[in-house]
Amino acid sequence: MKVIFGGAFNPVTNAHIKVCQYIQQKMDVEEFIFLPVSSAYTKSDLASNYHRLNMLKLATKNCDKALVSSLEIEDNDFLGTYKSLIRFYDKYEDDIAFVIGADNLELMDKWINIEGILSEFKIIVLGRDNIDINQMIDENDVLNKYKDNFIIFKDFNVDISSTNFREHMDPSKVNQDVFDYIQEYSLYRGDDDVQ
């Protein structure tokens, strides 16, 4: 199985790396693919595609079976998760699972082509903020319809967010090479300094 972990990774934190390690301990993973979104995505405070890709490569260089994909970064427009997962499936012709945190479940039914995502791919849900994952799935008609395609790991709880890192610039929250890179390029130094 190929596991896809999408996100802004703005920047990649130790928690993102722990997700990779945890899932590989729990499942038979052939490749764990980090998929950063393009700056064409609606988040306005993203560091450049170039910097986020470089930081991911630094953070994952010692991670077993981890790859960094530039698939979405090379897109001119944000096409959505479904089209990205289809492209991975077409490339690998293997089972594909997509990783989300439990906090993403609340708005997941609003995603572009969510029924395609849920019907064609496995969704790995990691515990976060003590959210009752099963209850959220059961109470949402769209998610509940495909509940058999969810793989739930309630016991995963690592609370390090990229937002928290940007606000406090705590070097313990990121890989040392990533922190050095952020310092070298003066990233996350204020709203006017997005690079």
LINZI-V953476 format. One record per residue. RES is the residue in one letter. PHI is phi in degrees with one decimal (* if undefined). PSI is psi in whole degrees, 0 to 359 (NA if undefined). BURIAL is I if it has 24 or more other ideal C-beta (glycine too) atoms within 12 Angstrom, else O. Layout:
RES/PHI/PSI/BURIAL
RES/PHI/PSI/BURIAL
This chain:
M/*/140/I
K/-98.8/132/I
V/-110.8/128/I
I/-108.0/128/I
F/-119.5/101/I
G/-94.2/155/I
G/169.3/177/I
A/-77.9/325/I
F/48.5/59/I
N/-121.5/65/I
P/-97.1/178/I
V/-66.6/133/I
T/-112.9/174/I
N/-61.4/330/I
A/-63.6/320/I
H/-60.7/319/I
I/-68.8/323/I
K/-65.0/327/I
V/-59.2/312/I
C/-59.0/311/I
Q/-65.9/317/I
Y/-62.1/312/I
I/-64.6/323/I
Q/-67.9/332/I
Q/-73.0/328/O
K/-90.6/336/O
M/-135.9/163/O
D/-85.6/98/O
V/-109.0/123/I
E/-78.4/316/O
E/-145.7/142/I
F/-112.7/114/I
I/-110.4/117/I
F/-81.2/128/I
L/-124.3/90/I
P/-72.3/140/I
V/-73.1/155/I
S/-74.8/157/I
S/-68.2/354/I
A/-70.5/346/O
Y/-64.7/161/I
T/-73.6/347/O
K/-67.9/127/O
S/-89.7/345/O
D/-99.1/22/I
L/-75.9/138/I
A/-65.5/164/I
S/-60.2/156/I
N/-51.6/315/I
Y/-55.9/309/O
H/-68.0/318/I
R/-66.2/324/I
L/-65.9/315/I
N/-62.3/319/I
M/-65.8/321/I
L/-62.5/319/I
K/-64.1/321/I
L/-64.8/315/I
A/-69.6/332/I
T/-103.1/4/I
K/-62.5/336/O
N/-108.7/13/O
C/-91.1/124/I
D/-63.2/133/O
K/65.0/12/O
A/-92.2/136/I
L/-126.8/155/I
V/-115.9/124/I
S/-103.4/138/I
S/-101.5/17/O
L/-50.9/306/I
E/-75.5/330/I
I/-63.9/328/I
E/-79.3/350/O
D/-75.9/144/O
N/-78.3/332/O
D/-127.4/158/O
F/-78.5/113/O
L/-94.6/345/O
G/99.3/159/I
T/-61.3/319/I
Y/-57.4/312/I
K/-65.3/326/I
S/-66.0/315/I
L/-64.7/322/I
I/-61.7/319/I
R/-65.7/323/I
F/-65.4/318/I
Y/-62.7/316/I
D/-61.9/326/O
K/-75.6/315/O
Y/-98.8/336/O
E/48.8/49/O
D/-138.1/165/O
D/-62.4/137/I
I/-120.8/133/I
A/-123.1/144/I
F/-115.4/132/I
V/-95.1/133/I
I/-137.1/160/I
G/-87.4/155/I
A/-57.1/331/I
D/-64.8/340/O
N/-78.1/345/I
L/-63.3/327/I
E/-57.7/320/O
L/-110.3/8/O
M/-61.4/327/I
D/-67.8/353/O
K/-96.4/357/O
W/-63.8/154/I
I/-60.8/125/O
N/51.0/48/O
I/-61.9/325/I
E/-67.0/327/O
G/-64.3/316/O
I/-60.7/310/I
L/-70.8/330/I
S/-84.4/335/O
E/-106.0/346/I
F/-134.3/157/I
K/-82.8/146/I
I/-119.5/118/I
I/-91.6/120/I
V/-110.4/124/I
L/-102.8/139/I
G/-57.9/143/I
R/-158.3/139/I
D/55.7/30/O
N/55.3/31/O
I/-71.6/138/I
D/-82.6/96/O
I/-62.1/312/I
N/-61.8/321/O
Q/-64.9/317/O
M/-61.0/319/I
I/-68.4/315/I
D/-62.9/326/O
E/-87.7/356/O
N/-110.4/118/O
D/-57.4/319/O
V/-68.5/312/I
L/-66.7/318/I
N/-62.7/327/O
K/-58.8/330/O
Y/-117.6/28/O
K/-59.5/335/I
D/-70.2/346/O
N/-92.8/3/I
F/-93.6/136/I
I/-113.2/115/I
I/-110.0/130/I
F/-123.0/90/I
K/-68.6/332/I
D/-79.8/356/O
F/-83.0/122/I
N/-150.6/99/O
V/-124.1/121/I
D/-107.0/74/O
I/-128.5/117/I
S/-110.1/153/I
S/-62.2/323/I
T/-60.6/314/O
N/-61.0/319/O
F/-62.2/313/I
R/-61.3/327/I
E/-74.0/326/O
H/-114.4/345/O
M/51.2/45/O
D/-83.2/113/O
P/-62.8/342/O
S/-74.1/349/O
K/-88.1/348/I
V/-132.9/163/I
N/-58.8/144/I
Q/-59.5/320/O
D/-63.2/323/O
V/-66.9/316/I
F/-61.8/317/I
D/-61.4/321/O
Y/-64.3/316/I
I/-60.6/319/I
Q/-66.4/315/O
E/-59.6/320/O
Y/-101.0/9/O
S/50.2/47/O
L/-82.4/154/I
Y/58.9/41/I
R/-98.2/9/O
G/143.7/162/O
D/-59.6/333/O
D/-84.9/355/O
D/-109.4/21/O
V/-63.4/126/O
Q/-123.0/NA/I
